[in-house]
Amino acid sequence: MSLDKTDVEKIAHLARLAIAEDDIPGYAASLSSILELVEQMDAVDTENVAPMAHPHDAYQRLREDVVTEENQREHFQKIAPAVENGLYLVPQVIE
């Protein structure tokens, strides 16, 4: 697909971009090559290709779910400005 001057001007207007008159041929060539690449990718048969979440056959290594710190709830609530029934009280922000 080849773009001309009016196509580039319309795209620039829609994108709210100000481009110089001298730069329009360069933009037209660049955008046309991008659209040609998209057409090539669209022509590839992907019927038997399974969707993938990641291009590499990778997995995330997970650690054991083990508690490594002791419960310090009472210690932290002693220094809190306001606590009630084990919950932190905060000022109301929405009226």
C-alpha distances in whole Angstrom, upper triangle without the diagonal:
4,7,10,13,14,11,13,16,16,15,18,20,19,20,23,22,23,21,23,21,21,19,16,15,15,14,11,10,11,9,6,8,9,6,6,10,10,8,11,13,13,14,17,20,22,25,28,27,29,28,29,31,30,29,32,35,37,40,42,45,47,51,54,55,58,60,60,61,64,64,65,65,68,68,65,66,70,68,65,66,67,67,68,68,66,63,62,63,60,61,59,56,55,57
4,7,10,12,9,11,14,14,14,16,18,19,19,22,20,21,19,20,18,18,16,13,11,12,11,8,8,10,8,5,8,10,8,8,12,13,12,14,17,17,17,20,24,26,28,31,30,32,31,32,33,33,31,34,38,39,42,44,47,50,53,56,57,60,61,62,63,66,66,67,66,70,69,66,68,71,69,66,67,68,68,69,70,68,65,63,64,61,61,60,57,56,58
4,7,8,6,7,10,11,10,13,15,15,16,18,17,18,16,17,15,16,14,10,9,11,9,6,7,9,7,6,9,11,9,11,14,14,14,17,19,18,20,23,26,28,30,33,32,34,32,33,34,34,32,36,39,40,43,44,48,50,53,56,57,60,61,61,62,65,65,66,65,68,68,65,66,69,67,65,65,66,66,68,68,66,63,62,62,59,59,58,54,53,56
4,6,5,6,9,10,11,12,14,16,17,18,17,17,15,15,13,13,12,9,8,11,10,6,9,11,10,9,13,14,13,14,17,18,18,20,22,22,24,27,30,31,34,37,36,38,36,37,38,37,36,39,42,44,46,48,51,53,56,60,60,63,64,64,65,68,68,68,68,71,70,67,68,71,69,67,67,68,68,70,71,69,66,64,64,61,61,59,56,55,57
4,5,5,6,9,10,11,12,14,15,16,15,14,12,12,9,11,10,6,7,10,9,7,10,12,11,12,15,16,15,17,20,20,21,23,25,25,27,30,33,34,37,40,38,40,38,39,39,39,38,41,44,45,48,49,52,54,57,60,61,64,64,65,65,68,68,68,67,70,70,66,68,70,68,66,66,67,68,69,70,68,65,63,63,60,60,58,55,54,56
4,5,5,6,9,10,10,12,14,15,14,14,13,13,11,14,13,9,11,13,12,10,13,15,13,13,17,17,16,18,21,21,21,24,26,25,27,30,33,34,37,40,39,40,38,39,39,39,38,42,45,46,48,49,53,54,58,61,61,64,64,65,65,68,67,67,67,70,69,66,67,70,67,65,65,66,67,68,69,67,64,62,62,59,58,57,53,52,54
4,5,5,6,9,10,11,12,14,13,14,13,15,13,15,13,10,11,13,10,8,12,13,10,10,14,14,13,15,18,17,18,21,22,22,24,27,30,31,33,36,35,36,34,35,35,35,35,38,41,42,44,46,49,51,54,57,57,60,61,61,62,65,64,65,64,67,67,63,64,67,65,63,63,63,64,65,66,65,61,60,60,57,56,54,51,50,52
4,5,5,6,9,10,10,12,11,11,9,11,10,12,10,7,9,10,7,6,10,10,8,10,13,13,13,15,18,17,19,21,22,22,25,27,31,31,34,37,35,37,34,35,35,34,34,37,40,41,43,44,48,49,52,56,56,59,59,60,60,63,63,63,62,65,65,61,62,65,63,61,61,62,62,64,65,63,60,58,58,55,55,53,50,49,51
4,6,5,6,9,10,10,9,9,8,10,9,12,11,8,11,12,10,9,13,14,12,14,17,17,16,19,21,21,22,25,26,26,28,31,34,34,37,40,38,40,37,38,37,37,37,40,43,44,46,47,50,52,55,58,57,60,61,61,62,64,64,63,63,66,65,62,63,65,63,61,61,61,62,64,65,63,60,58,58,55,54,52,49,48,50
4,5,5,6,9,10,10,11,11,14,13,16,14,11,14,15,12,11,15,15,13,14,18,17,16,19,21,20,21,24,25,24,27,30,32,33,35,38,37,38,35,36,36,36,36,39,42,43,45,45,49,50,53,56,56,59,60,60,60,63,62,62,61,64,64,61,61,64,62,59,60,60,61,62,63,62,58,56,56,53,52,51,47,46,48
4,5,5,6,8,8,11,11,14,14,16,14,11,13,14,10,10,14,13,10,12,15,14,13,17,18,17,19,22,22,22,25,27,30,30,33,36,34,35,32,33,32,32,32,35,39,39,41,42,45,47,50,53,52,55,56,56,57,60,59,59,58,61,61,57,58,61,59,57,57,57,58,60,61,59,55,54,54,51,50,48,45,44,46
4,5,5,6,5,7,7,11,12,14,12,10,13,13,10,11,14,14,12,14,17,16,16,19,21,20,22,25,25,25,28,30,33,33,36,38,36,37,34,35,34,34,33,37,40,40,42,42,46,47,50,53,53,56,56,56,57,59,59,58,58,61,60,57,58,60,58,56,56,56,57,59,60,58,55,53,53,50,49,48,44,43,46
4,5,5,6,8,9,12,13,16,15,13,16,17,13,14,18,17,15,17,20,19,19,22,24,22,24,27,27,27,30,32,35,35,37,40,38,39,36,37,36,36,36,39,42,43,44,44,48,49,52,55,54,57,57,58,58,60,59,59,58,61,61,57,58,61,58,56,56,56,57,59,60,58,55,53,52,49,48,47,43,42,44
4,5,8,10,12,16,17,19,17,15,18,18,15,15,19,18,15,17,20,18,17,21,22,21,22,26,25,25,28,30,33,32,35,37,36,36,33,34,33,33,33,37,40,40,42,42,45,46,49,52,51,54,55,55,55,58,57,57,56,59,58,55,55,58,56,53,54,54,55,56,57,56,52,50,50,47,46,44,41,40,42
4,5,9,11,15,16,18,16,14,17,17,13,15,18,16,14,17,19,17,17,21,21,20,22,25,25,25,28,30,32,32,34,37,35,35,32,32,31,31,31,35,38,38,39,39,43,44,47,49,49,52,52,52,53,55,54,54,53,56,56,52,53,56,53,51,51,52,53,54,55,54,50,48,48,45,44,43,39,38,41
4,7,10,13,15,18,16,15,18,18,15,17,20,18,16,20,22,20,20,24,25,24,26,29,28,28,32,33,36,36,38,41,38,39,36,36,34,34,35,38,41,41,42,42,45,46,49,52,51,54,54,54,54,56,55,55,54,57,56,53,53,56,54,51,51,52,53,55,56,54,51,49,48,45,44,43,39,38,40
4,6,10,12,15,12,12,15,15,12,14,17,16,15,18,20,19,19,23,24,23,25,28,28,28,31,33,36,36,39,41,39,39,36,36,35,34,34,37,41,41,42,42,45,46,49,52,52,54,54,54,54,57,56,56,55,58,57,54,55,57,55,52,52,53,55,56,58,56,53,50,50,47,46,45,41,41,43
4,7,10,12,10,11,14,14,12,15,18,17,16,19,21,20,21,25,26,25,28,30,30,31,34,36,39,39,42,44,42,42,39,39,38,37,37,40,44,44,45,45,48,50,52,55,55,57,58,57,57,60,59,59,58,61,60,56,57,60,57,55,55,56,57,59,61,59,56,53,53,50,49,47,44,43,45
4,7,8,7,7,11,11,9,12,15,14,14,17,19,19,20,23,24,24,26,28,29,30,32,34,38,38,41,43,41,42,39,39,38,37,37,40,43,43,45,45,49,50,53,56,56,58,59,58,59,61,61,61,60,63,62,58,60,62,59,57,58,59,60,62,63,61,58,56,56,52,52,50,47,47,49
4,5,5,7,10,11,10,13,15,15,16,18,20,21,22,24,26,26,28,30,31,32,34,36,40,40,43,46,44,45,42,42,41,40,39,42,46,46,48,48,51,53,56,59,59,62,62,61,62,65,64,64,63,66,65,62,63,65,62,60,61,62,63,65,67,65,61,59,59,56,55,54,50,50,52
4,5,6,8,10,10,12,14,15,16,17,20,21,22,24,26,26,28,30,31,32,34,36,40,41,44,46,44,46,43,43,43,42,41,44,47,48,50,51,54,56,58,62,62,64,65,64,65,68,67,67,66,69,68,65,66,69,66,64,64,65,67,68,70,68,65,62,62,59,58,57,53,53,55
4,6,7,8,10,11,13,14,16,17,19,20,21,23,25,26,27,29,31,32,34,36,39,40,44,46,44,45,43,43,43,42,40,43,47,47,50,50,53,55,58,61,62,64,65,64,65,68,68,67,67,70,69,66,67,69,67,65,65,66,68,70,71,69,66,64,63,60,60,59,55,55,57
4,6,5,6,9,10,11,12,14,16,17,18,20,22,23,24,26,27,29,31,33,36,37,40,43,40,42,40,39,39,38,36,39,43,43,46,46,49,51,54,58,58,60,61,61,61,64,64,64,64,67,66,62,64,66,64,62,62,63,65,67,68,66,63,60,60,57,57,56,52,52,55
4,5,5,6,9,10,10,12,14,15,16,18,20,21,22,24,26,27,28,31,34,35,38,41,39,40,38,38,38,37,36,39,43,43,46,46,50,52,55,58,58,61,62,61,62,65,65,65,64,68,67,63,65,67,65,63,63,64,65,67,68,66,63,61,61,58,57,56,53,52,55
4,5,5,6,9,10,10,12,14,15,16,18,20,21,23,24,25,27,29,33,34,37,40,38,40,38,38,38,37,36,39,42,43,46,47,50,52,55,59,59,62,63,63,64,67,67,67,66,70,69,65,67,70,67,65,66,67,68,69,71,68,65,63,63,61,60,59,56,55,58
4,5,5,6,9,10,11,12,14,15,17,19,20,21,23,24,26,28,32,33,36,38,36,38,36,36,36,35,33,36,39,40,43,44,47,49,52,56,56,59,60,59,60,64,64,64,64,67,66,63,64,67,64,63,63,64,65,67,68,66,63,61,61,58,58,57,54,54,56
4,5,5,6,8,10,11,12,14,15,17,18,20,21,22,24,26,30,31,34,36,34,36,34,34,33,32,31,34,38,38,41,42,45,47,50,53,54,57,57,57,58,61,61,61,61,64,63,60,62,64,62,60,61,62,62,64,65,63,60,58,58,55,55,54,51,50,53
4,6,5,6,9,10,10,12,14,15,16,18,20,21,22,25,28,30,33,35,33,35,33,34,34,33,32,35,38,39,42,43,46,49,52,55,55,58,59,59,60,63,63,64,63,67,66,63,64,67,65,63,63,64,65,66,67,65,62,60,61,58,58,56,53,52,55
4,6,5,6,9,10,10,12,14,15,17,19,20,21,23,27,28,32,34,32,34,33,33,33,32,30,33,37,38,41,42,45,48,51,54,55,58,59,59,60,63,64,64,64,67,66,63,65,68,65,63,64,65,66,68,68,66,63,61,62,59,59,58,55,54,57
4,5,5,6,9,10,11,13,14,16,17,19,20,22,26,27,30,32,30,32,30,30,30,29,27,30,34,35,37,38,42,44,47,51,51,54,55,55,56,60,60,60,60,63,63,59,61,64,62,60,61,62,62,64,65,62,59,58,58,56,56,55,52,51,54
4,5,5,6,9,10,11,12,14,15,16,19,21,24,25,28,30,28,30,28,28,29,28,26,30,33,34,37,38,41,44,47,50,50,53,55,55,56,59,59,59,59,62,62,59,60,63,61,59,60,60,61,63,63,61,58,56,57,54,54,53,50,49,52
4,5,5,6,9,10,10,12,14,15,17,19,23,24,27,29,28,30,28,29,30,29,27,30,34,35,38,40,43,45,49,52,52,56,57,57,59,62,62,62,62,65,65,62,63,66,64,62,63,64,64,66,66,64,61,60,60,58,58,56,53,53,55
4,5,5,6,9,10,11,12,14,15,17,21,22,26,28,26,28,27,27,28,27,25,28,31,33,36,37,41,43,46,50,51,54,55,55,57,60,60,61,61,64,64,61,63,65,63,62,63,63,64,65,66,63,60,59,60,58,58,57,54,53,56
4,5,5,6,9,10,11,12,14,16,20,20,24,26,24,26,24,24,25,24,22,25,29,30,33,34,38,40,43,47,47,50,52,52,53,57,57,57,57,61,60,57,59,62,60,58,59,60,60,62,62,60,57,56,56,54,54,53,50,50,53
4,5,5,6,9,10,10,12,15,18,19,22,25,23,25,24,24,25,25,23,27,30,31,34,36,39,42,45,48,49,52,53,54,55,58,58,59,59,62,62,59,60,64,62,60,61,61,61,62,63,61,58,57,57,55,55,54,51,50,53
4,5,5,6,9,10,11,13,17,18,21,24,22,25,24,25,26,25,23,27,30,32,35,37,40,43,46,49,50,53,55,55,57,60,60,61,61,65,64,61,63,66,64,62,64,64,64,65,66,63,60,59,60,58,59,57,54,54,56
4,5,5,6,9,10,11,15,16,19,22,20,22,21,22,23,22,20,23,26,28,31,33,36,39,42,46,47,50,52,52,54,57,57,58,58,62,62,59,60,63,62,60,61,62,62,63,63,61,58,57,58,56,57,56,53,52,55
4,5,5,6,9,10,14,14,17,20,18,20,19,20,21,21,19,22,25,27,30,32,35,38,41,44,45,48,50,51,53,56,56,57,57,60,60,57,59,62,60,58,59,60,60,61,61,58,56,55,56,54,55,53,50,50,53
4,5,5,6,9,12,14,17,19,18,21,20,22,23,23,21,25,27,30,32,35,38,41,44,47,48,51,53,54,56,59,59,60,60,63,63,61,62,65,64,62,63,63,63,64,64,62,59,58,59,57,58,56,53,53,55
4,5,5,7,11,12,16,18,17,20,19,21,23,22,20,23,25,28,31,33,37,40,43,46,47,51,53,53,55,58,59,60,60,64,64,61,62,66,64,62,64,64,64,65,65,62,60,59,60,58,59,58,55,55,57
4,5,6,9,10,13,15,14,16,16,17,19,18,16,20,22,25,27,30,33,36,40,43,43,47,49,50,52,55,55,57,56,60,60,57,59,62,61,59,61,61,60,61,61,59,56,56,57,55,56,55,52,52,55
4,6,8,9,12,15,14,16,16,18,20,20,18,22,24,27,29,32,35,37,41,44,45,48,50,51,53,56,56,58,57,61,61,58,60,63,62,60,61,61,61,61,61,59,56,56,57,55,56,55,52,51,54
4,6,9,11,14,14,17,17,20,22,22,20,23,25,28,31,34,37,40,43,46,47,50,53,54,56,59,59,61,60,64,64,62,63,66,65,63,65,65,64,65,64,62,60,59,61,59,60,58,56,55,58
4,6,9,11,11,14,15,17,20,19,17,20,22,25,28,31,34,37,40,43,44,48,50,51,53,56,57,59,58,62,62,60,61,65,64,62,64,64,63,63,63,61,58,58,60,58,59,58,56,55,58
4,6,8,9,12,13,16,19,20,18,20,22,25,27,30,34,36,40,42,44,47,50,51,53,56,57,59,58,62,63,60,62,65,64,62,64,64,63,63,63,60,58,58,60,58,60,58,56,55,58
4,6,5,8,10,12,16,16,15,18,19,22,24,27,30,33,36,39,40,44,46,47,50,53,53,55,55,59,59,57,58,62,61,59,61,60,59,60,59,57,55,55,56,55,57,55,53,52,55
4,6,8,10,14,17,18,17,20,20,23,25,28,32,34,37,40,40,44,47,48,51,54,54,56,56,59,60,58,59,63,62,60,62,61,60,60,59,57,55,56,57,56,58,56,54,53,56
4,6,10,12,16,17,16,18,18,21,23,26,29,32,35,37,38,42,45,47,49,52,52,55,55,58,59,57,58,62,61,60,62,61,60,60,59,57,55,55,57,56,58,57,55,54,57
4,6,9,13,13,12,14,14,18,20,23,26,29,32,34,36,39,42,43,46,49,49,52,52,55,56,54,55,59,58,56,59,58,57,57,56,54,52,52,54,53,55,54,52,51,55
4,6,10,11,11,13,13,16,17,20,24,25,29,31,32,36,39,40,43,46,46,48,48,52,53,51,52,56,55,53,55,55,53,54,53,50,49,49,51,50,52,51,49,49,52
4,7,9,10,12,12,15,16,19,22,24,28,30,31,34,37,38,41,43,44,46,46,49,50,48,49,53,52,50,52,52,50,51,50,48,46,46,48,47,49,47,46,45,48
4,5,7,9,9,11,12,15,19,21,24,27,28,31,34,35,37,40,41,43,43,47,47,45,47,50,49,48,50,50,48,49,48,45,44,44,46,45,47,46,44,44,47
4,7,9,9,10,11,13,16,18,22,24,25,28,31,32,34,37,37,39,39,43,44,41,43,46,46,44,46,46,45,45,45,42,40,40,42,41,43,42,41,41,44
4,5,7,8,9,12,15,18,21,24,25,29,31,32,34,37,38,40,40,44,44,42,44,47,46,44,47,47,46,47,46,43,41,41,43,42,44,44,42,42,46
4,7,8,11,14,17,20,24,27,28,31,34,34,37,40,41,43,43,47,47,45,47,50,49,48,50,50,49,50,50,47,45,45,47,46,48,47,45,46,49
4,5,9,12,15,18,21,24,26,29,32,32,35,39,40,42,42,46,46,44,46,49,48,47,50,50,49,50,49,46,45,45,47,46,48,48,47,47,51
4,7,10,13,16,20,22,24,28,31,31,34,37,39,41,42,45,45,44,46,49,48,47,50,50,49,50,49,46,45,45,47,47,49,49,47,48,51
4,7,9,13,16,19,21,24,27,28,31,34,35,37,38,42,42,40,42,46,45,44,47,47,46,47,46,43,41,42,44,44,46,46,45,46,49
4,6,9,13,16,18,21,24,24,27,31,32,34,35,39,39,37,39,43,42,41,44,44,43,44,42,39,38,39,41,41,44,44,43,44,47
4,6,10,13,15,18,20,21,24,27,28,30,31,35,35,34,36,39,38,38,41,41,39,40,39,36,35,35,38,38,41,41,40,41,45
4,7,10,12,15,18,18,22,25,27,29,30,34,34,33,35,38,38,37,40,40,39,40,39,35,35,35,38,38,41,42,41,42,46
4,7,9,12,15,15,18,22,23,26,27,31,31,30,32,35,35,34,37,37,36,37,35,32,32,32,35,36,39,39,39,40,44
4,6,8,11,12,15,18,20,23,25,28,28,27,30,32,33,32,36,36,34,35,34,30,30,31,34,35,38,39,39,40,44
4,6,9,11,14,17,19,22,23,27,27,27,29,31,32,32,35,35,33,34,32,29,29,30,34,35,38,39,39,41,44
4,7,9,12,14,16,19,20,24,24,24,26,29,29,29,32,32,30,30,28,25,26,27,30,31,35,36,36,38,41
4,6,9,11,13,17,18,21,22,22,24,27,27,28,31,31,29,29,27,24,25,26,30,31,35,36,37,39,42
4,6,8,10,13,15,18,18,18,20,23,24,24,28,28,25,26,24,21,22,23,27,28,32,34,35,36,40
4,7,10,12,15,18,17,18,20,22,23,24,27,28,26,27,26,22,23,24,27,29,33,34,35,37,41
4,7,9,11,14,13,14,17,19,19,20,24,24,22,24,23,19,20,21,24,26,30,32,33,35,38
4,6,9,11,11,12,15,16,18,19,23,23,20,22,20,17,18,19,23,25,29,31,32,35,38
4,6,8,9,10,12,14,15,16,20,19,17,18,17,13,15,16,20,22,26,28,29,32,35
4,6,5,6,9,10,12,13,16,17,15,16,16,12,14,14,18,20,24,26,28,30,33
4,5,5,6,9,10,11,14,14,11,13,12,8,10,11,14,17,20,23,25,27,30
4,5,5,6,9,10,13,13,10,12,11,8,11,11,15,17,21,24,26,29,31
4,6,5,7,9,13,13,12,14,15,11,13,13,16,18,22,25,26,30,32
4,5,6,7,10,11,10,13,14,11,11,10,13,15,18,21,23,26,29
4,5,5,8,8,7,10,11,8,8,8,10,13,16,19,21,24,26
4,6,8,9,8,11,13,10,12,11,13,15,18,21,24,27,29
4,7,9,10,13,15,13,13,11,13,14,17,20,22,25,27
4,6,7,11,13,11,10,7,9,10,13,16,18,22,24
4,7,11,14,13,11,8,8,9,11,14,16,20,21
4,7,10,10,9,6,5,7,10,13,16,19,20
4,7,6,5,5,5,9,12,14,17,20,21
4,5,5,7,7,11,13,15,18,20,21
4,6,9,10,14,16,18,21,23,24
4,7,9,13,16,18,21,23,25
4,6,10,13,15,17,19,21
4,6,10,12,15,17,19
4,7,9,12,15,16
4,6,9,12,14
4,6,9,11
4,6,7
4,7
4
